[in-house]
Amino acid sequence: MVIRNLIFDWSGTLVDDLPAVWKASNFVFQKAGVPELTLDEFRAEFCLPFDRFYDRFVPHVPLPELEVWFHNHFFQVQDSVRELPHAREFLEFCQSNGARMFILSTVRKDHFKLQAEQTGFIRYFEGIYVQVFDKRKVILELLDAHGLKTSETLFIGDMQHDVESAHHGGVHSCAVLTGYNRREQLEASQPDLILRHLAELKTELERNQFFWNPRSHGQNTHF
């Protein structure tokens, strides 16, 4: 089956906001009076939906208060957010091949707006779904709203939650190692592909002329 539609996560897939999110999260921990996490510890522990993460570390602080602390500090450190290597080239490649592209992300709307304007990536996308608390609850809405066939749709993300959302929506899944989750975490969620970065996915799609390779499908293939 030909891949005609691509759904992208944002953070860790197209832009690198991990350092900023880590710093803002440690600010929350500091305010809450709990130990901060190293970057490696943060990557090992962070999960979506994010309330599960905060419930483990700061269950004594209400989520609305945590969000105020987090986003206020994130605004101070988000200058460090950068587009990821290969992202622009991959988006150009998909656009030139007529693929329809969408964003499905938990990133807050105001953060996304600023980052999308700075990178110029916003022009590639037909539909944008951001500030989504649980992507599993929205992916079916996205598919239905835009008339996307599940067999022709690929969800690309960097976290277990992205792969789980792809499974829930019945679409193909590709996990990239450019963001929050490590390989062993992504393997546990069983994506169709685990790749180091988007340049490898470009090679895969180019080689197969956008046909989804059945030899790779379901085998958690690594390149």
Secondary structure as the mmCIF struct_conf table of DSSP 4:
data_model
#
loop_
_struct_conf.conf_type_id
_struct_conf.id
_struct_conf.beg_label_comp_id
_struct_conf.beg_label_asym_id
_struct_conf.beg_label_seq_id
_struct_conf.end_label_comp_id
_struct_conf.end_label_asym_id
_struct_conf.end_label_seq_id
STRN STRN1 VAL A 2 VAL A 2
STRN STRN2 ASN A 5 PHE A 8
STRN STRN3 SER A 11 SER A 11
TURN_TY1_P TURN_TY1_P1 GLY A 12 LEU A 14
STRN STRN4 VAL A 15 ASP A 16
HELX_RH_AL_P HELX_RH_AL_P1 LEU A 18 ALA A 32
TURN_TY1_P TURN_TY1_P2 GLY A 33 GLY A 33
HELX_RH_AL_P HELX_RH_AL_P2 LEU A 39 GLU A 45
BEND BEND1 LEU A 48 PRO A 49
HELX_RH_AL_P HELX_RH_AL_P3 PHE A 50 PHE A 57
TURN_TY1_P TURN_TY1_P3 PRO A 59 HIS A 60
BEND BEND2 VAL A 61 VAL A 61
HELX_RH_AL_P HELX_RH_AL_P4 LEU A 63 VAL A 77
HELX_RH_3T_P HELX_RH_3T_P1 GLN A 78 SER A 80
STRN STRN5 ARG A 82 GLU A 83
HELX_LH_PP_P HELX_LH_PP_P1 LEU A 84 LEU A 84
TURN_TY1_P TURN_TY1_P4 PRO A 85 HIS A 86
HELX_RH_AL_P HELX_RH_AL_P5 ALA A 87 SER A 96
TURN_TY1_P TURN_TY1_P5 ASN A 97 GLY A 98
STRN STRN6 ARG A 100 LEU A 104
BEND BEND3 VAL A 107 VAL A 107
HELX_RH_AL_P HELX_RH_AL_P6 LYS A 109 THR A 119
TURN_TY1_P TURN_TY1_P6 GLY A 120 GLY A 120
HELX_RH_3T_P HELX_RH_3T_P2 PHE A 121 TYR A 124
BEND BEND4 GLU A 126 GLU A 126
STRN STRN7 GLY A 127 TYR A 129
BEND BEND5 GLN A 131 GLN A 131
BEND BEND6 PHE A 133 PHE A 133
HELX_RH_3T_P HELX_RH_3T_P3 LYS A 135 LYS A 137
TURN_TY1_P TURN_TY1_P7 VAL A 138 VAL A 138
HELX_RH_AL_P HELX_RH_AL_P7 ILE A 139 ALA A 145
TURN_TY1_P TURN_TY1_P8 HIS A 146 GLY A 147
HELX_RH_3T_P HELX_RH_3T_P4 THR A 150 GLU A 152
STRN STRN8 THR A 153 GLY A 157
BEND BEND7 ASP A 158 MET A 159
HELX_RH_AL_P HELX_RH_AL_P8 GLN A 160 GLY A 169
TURN_TY1_P TURN_TY1_P9 GLY A 170 GLY A 170
STRN STRN9 HIS A 172 VAL A 176
BEND BEND8 LEU A 177 ASN A 181
HELX_RH_AL_P HELX_RH_AL_P9 ARG A 183 SER A 189
BEND BEND9 ASP A 192 ASP A 192
STRN STRN10 LEU A 193 LEU A 195
BEND BEND10 ARG A 196 HIS A 197
HELX_RH_AL_P HELX_RH_AL_P10 LEU A 198 ARG A 207
TURN_TY1_P TURN_TY1_P10 ASN A 208 PHE A 210
STRN STRN11 PHE A 211 PHE A 211
TURN_TY1_P TURN_TY1_P11 PRO A 214 ASN A 220
STRN STRN12 THR A 221 HIS A 222
#
